Amino acid sequence: MSQDRLIVALDVPSAIEGMALAERIGDAASFYKIGLGMLTGGGLALANELKQEHGKRIFLDMKLFDIGATVEAAVRGLAQFDLDFLTVHGDPHVVRAAREGAAGTNLQILAVTILTSLDRGDLDEGMMREGDVADMVVERAGRAFEAGAHGVIASPQEAARIRALPEAEGRLIVTPGVRPAGAADDDQKRIATPANAVAAGADHIVVGRPVWRASDPRAAARAIQDELA
């Protein structure tokens, strides 16, 4: 589990670049996230290759949102790739449909609460209801767990409160918005260091740019692993 706590986000444009990056990282990471940015660049093929030929764990970050029947069908199709995690939006009807689509497989459904790149001003612009962002994240997490989510995506700043929910027992908390000390915040607004995120209750942390922008991605990943250890 300790090696798997770090999920490296392969946020590069193509499967070719993603595989080259994974090869540079080598044994410093065993878990990778592949998101929408690479979907048209061979992302599913890369996910399958890393999983089947290199023994890596895969987090497919699609953040699915649609009517229940469409989400169920999409998840059923993705589940055939024998991947580990898949994200959907945390609305209860979406989570329930995703669980139906993943039934009979090992695919774990993670519900997105509120994106770590958003703050109260962004929610106001999107006409989301009033309220403290952290309170909303915790409430959405609880509802997602009740709907059957295996885990949730939340910022490190909300992890401790989510972990304290009765519904969170035995469920996963995965935290993006993690930045090693001294790294740039980039477009993340609710952040913490790797060690602080895990101390707050996160099971896995997701780190992208601080690894793949580094001159030595393997060393950058290894430094995060050492901090987590």
C-alpha positions in Angstrom: 0.0 0.0 0.0 2.8 2.5 0.8 4.2 2.4 -2.8 0.6 2.7 -4.1 -0.2 5.8 -2.1 1.4 8.0 -4.8 -0.6 8.2 -8.0 1.3 10.0 -10.7 -0.9 11.9 -13.1 0.3 11.3 -16.7 -1.0 14.7 -17.9 0.8 14.7 -21.2 -0.9 14.9 -24.7 -0.3 11.4 -26.0 0.2 7.7 -25.1 3.7 7.8 -26.6 4.7 10.6 -24.3 2.9 9.0 -21.4 4.8 5.7 -21.8 8.1 7.5 -22.2 7.4 9.3 -18.9 6.4 6.1 -17.1 9.6 4.5 -18.3 11.6 7.5 -17.0 9.9 7.1 -13.6 10.5 3.4 -13.5 10.1 1.7 -10.2 9.5 5.0 -8.3 5.8 4.7 -9.0 3.4 1.9 -9.4 0.1 3.8 -9.8 -0.8 6.1 -12.7 -3.7 8.5 -13.5 -4.8 8.9 -17.1 -7.3 11.7 -17.7 -9.5 13.4 -20.3 -6.6 15.3 -21.7 -5.1 12.1 -23.2 -8.4 10.4 -24.1 -8.0 11.3 -27.8 -4.2 10.6 -27.7 -4.4 6.9 -27.0 -5.2 7.1 -23.3 -7.1 3.9 -23.1 -4.5 2.0 -25.0 -1.8 3.3 -22.6 -3.9 2.4 -19.6 -4.2 -1.2 -20.9 -0.5 -1.4 -21.8 0.6 -0.1 -18.4 -1.8 -2.5 -16.6 -1.4 -5.7 -18.6 2.3 -5.5 -19.7 3.9 -3.5 -16.9 1.9 -4.5 -13.9 0.9 -0.9 -12.9 -2.3 0.1 -11.3 -4.5 2.6 -13.2 -6.8 5.4 -12.2 -8.9 6.5 -15.2 -10.0 10.0 -14.5 -13.0 10.6 -16.7 -15.3 12.5 -14.3 -18.4 11.0 -16.0 -21.7 12.9 -15.8 -24.9 12.1 -17.7 -28.2 10.5 -17.3 -28.1 7.2 -15.4 -28.5 4.9 -18.3 -25.7 6.6 -20.2 -23.3 6.5 -17.3 -24.1 2.9 -16.6 -23.4 2.0 -20.2 -20.1 4.0 -20.3 -18.9 2.4 -17.1 -19.8 -1.1 -18.3 -17.7 -0.5 -21.4 -14.7 0.9 -19.4 -14.8 -1.9 -16.9 -13.7 -4.4 -19.5 -10.2 -2.9 -19.4 -9.6 -4.3 -15.9 -8.6 -1.0 -14.5 -8.5 0.0 -10.8 -10.2 3.4 -10.2 -12.7 5.4 -12.3 -14.1 8.9 -11.5 -17.6 10.1 -11.9 -19.3 13.2 -10.6 -20.6 12.8 -7.1 -24.3 13.3 -7.8 -26.1 10.3 -6.2 -27.9 9.2 -9.4 -24.5 9.2 -11.2 -22.8 7.1 -8.5 -25.6 4.6 -8.4 -25.5 4.2 -12.2 -21.7 3.8 -12.2 -21.9 1.1 -9.5 -24.4 -0.8 -11.7 -22.1 -0.5 -14.7 -19.1 -1.8 -12.7 -21.0 -4.7 -11.1 -19.1 -8.0 -11.2 -15.8 -6.3 -11.8 -12.9 -5.0 -9.6 -13.3 -1.4 -10.9 -13.7 1.0 -8.0 -15.9 4.1 -8.4 -14.6 7.3 -7.0 -17.0 10.3 -6.7 -15.8 13.8 -7.4 -17.0 16.2 -4.7 -15.8 19.7 -5.8 -12.8 20.1 -8.0 -9.7 21.2 -6.2 -9.2 24.0 -8.7 -12.4 25.7 -7.6 -13.1 28.1 -4.8 -16.2 30.0 -3.6 -15.9 32.6 -6.3 -15.9 29.9 -9.0 -19.0 28.3 -7.5 -20.7 31.6 -7.4 -19.9 32.1 -11.1 -21.4 28.7 -11.8 -24.5 29.6 -9.8 -23.9 26.9 -7.3 -25.8 27.3 -4.0 -24.3 29.4 -1.2 -22.3 27.8 1.5 -18.7 27.1 2.7 -16.8 25.1 0.1 -15.5 22.6 2.7 -18.9 22.0 4.2 -20.3 21.3 0.7 -17.5 18.9 -0.1 -18.1 16.9 3.1 -21.9 16.8 2.4 -21.4 15.7 -1.1 -18.9 13.0 0.1 -21.4 11.6 2.5 -24.2 11.5 -0.1 -21.8 9.8 -2.5 -20.9 7.1 0.0 -24.6 6.5 0.7 -25.1 6.1 -3.0 -22.4 3.4 -3.1 -19.2 5.1 -4.0 -16.1 3.1 -3.2 -14.3 6.4 -2.5 -14.3 10.1 -3.1 -12.0 12.7 -4.6 -11.5 15.7 -2.3 -8.8 18.2 -1.5 -6.4 17.5 1.4 -8.1 20.3 3.3 -11.3 18.3 3.6 -9.8 14.9 4.0 -9.9 14.8 7.8 -13.6 15.8 8.0 -14.5 13.2 5.4 -12.6 10.5 7.2 -14.6 11.3 10.3 -17.9 10.6 8.6 -19.5 7.3 9.7 -20.2 6.5 6.1 -16.5 6.8 5.3 -15.6 3.6 7.1 -13.8 1.3 4.7 -14.0 3.8 1.9 -11.2 5.5 0.0 -10.2 9.2 0.0 -8.1 10.2 -3.0 -6.6 13.7 -2.9 -5.4 15.8 -5.9 -4.1 19.3 -5.2 -1.0 17.8 -3.5 2.2 19.8 -3.9 5.6 19.0 -2.4 7.1 21.8 -0.4 8.4 24.5 -2.7 6.4 23.4 -5.7 4.2 25.9 -7.6 0.5 25.8 -6.9 -0.3 26.0 -10.6 -4.1 26.1 -11.0 -4.8 24.3 -7.7 -6.4 26.4 -4.9 -7.0 23.9 -2.0 -3.6 22.2 -1.5 -1.4 20.5 1.0 2.0 18.6 1.1 2.0 14.8 0.5 2.7 14.0 4.2 0.0 16.4 5.4 -2.6 15.0 3.0 -2.0 11.4 4.2 -1.9 12.5 7.8 -5.4 14.1 7.3 -6.8 10.8 6.1 -6.0 10.4 2.4 -5.4 6.9 1.2 -3.9 8.1 -2.1 -2.4 11.4 -3.3 -2.4 12.5 -6.9 0.7 14.4 -8.1 1.2 15.5 -11.7 3.2 18.5 -12.7 5.8 18.5 -9.9 6.8 15.0 -11.2 6.5 15.3 -15.0 7.9 18.8 -15.2 10.9 17.8 -13.1 14.3 17.4 -14.9 14.5 14.0 -13.3 10.9 12.6 -12.9 12.1 9.4 -11.2 13.9 11.4 -8.5 10.9 13.7 -8.0 8.6 10.7 -7.6 11.1 9.0 -5.3 11.3 12.1 -3.1 7.5 12.1 -2.7 7.6 8.3 -1.8 10.3 9.0 0.8 8.2 11.8 2.3 5.2 9.5 2.5 7.3 6.8 4.1 
